[in-house]
Amino acid sequence: MKYTITGATGHLGRQIVQAMQRRVASTDIQLGVHTLSKAADLQAQGMAVAAIDYQQPQTLVPVLQGSDVFIYIPSKSHDSFSRVQEFENVLTAVEQADVRHLLVMGFIADQVNNPFALSAFYGYVPRRLAATNINYTIIRNALYADPLVPYLPELVERQNVIYPMGDQALSFISQADSAEAFAQVATTPSLLKRGARYTLTQPQAYTMPELAAVLSAVSGTQIGYQPVSSAQFAALYDQHHEGHMLASMYAGGALGLLSPVSADFERIMGRPAQALPAFLKAELAKQ
């Protein structure tokens, strides 16, 4: 079997690669990356590494040629239009390279009424795939729990969670758990079914007071909940021109659209996903 992974040098991509290495030989794994130098260590482990550009399908075709499973991780562009263009290029390459199965990373903010700036892309993906002859599976992630770890000192300083979420809840998954589920689906024929759609979450979603209580417990500092407005949130976190995108995501959350909880992770892995308090305690213990 030949497994091809793109986005392999990103945070999630690297963990998917490691999870795949626990299941298949490194020589069965091929990586498509934008910067070859960032993948030198992976190449040294016996994996084939090739340069790709999502905006140039011709760079993708030779990399995908003969792939049994292609794990596609979208780029980090901040607008749906760019990502849809990228996805169309990927589909063109998948069809030309005759990939046997496409495994796509999705996100829970894909509802038709979600104001999240990337919701149009995440909603487009399953509808577009359904209109093709491609064998595909979609894995939708909840919010990553990982960014809460470096964010915690700021929340301690503010003494408050400030997400503009009102009384609605957020659902999380760790990148490590997500990566394990991706690798498990990719290597398990009974899970890698055409049109299958899995949603990865921890066992519980958290309202903002509940999230503040968890963060208080793991930090040993009292943290409350004092939301700012969406406009204030966008201005606070616009250092990398991501402010509008982040604020729009929490606008969807304020509508209750980031709170789904699913048992799919346990179906895939045979165990529940690591709960948020345990994840945070474990990560903070590493520091």
Secondary structure, DSSP 8 states (H G I E B T S, - for coil): --EEEESTTSHHHHHHHHHHHTTS-GGGEEEEES-GGGGHHHHHTT-EEEE--TT-HHHHHHHHTT-SEEEE-----SSHHHHHHHHHHHHHHHHHHT-SEEEEEEES---TT---TTHHHHHHHHHHHHTSS--EEEEEE-EESTTHHHHHHHHHHHTEE--S-TT-EE-EE-HHHHHHHHHHHHT-TTT--TTEEEEE--S--EEHHHHHHHHHHHHTS--EE----HHHHHHHT-TTS-HHHHHHHHHHHTTTTT----SHHHHHHSS----HHHHHHHHHHT-
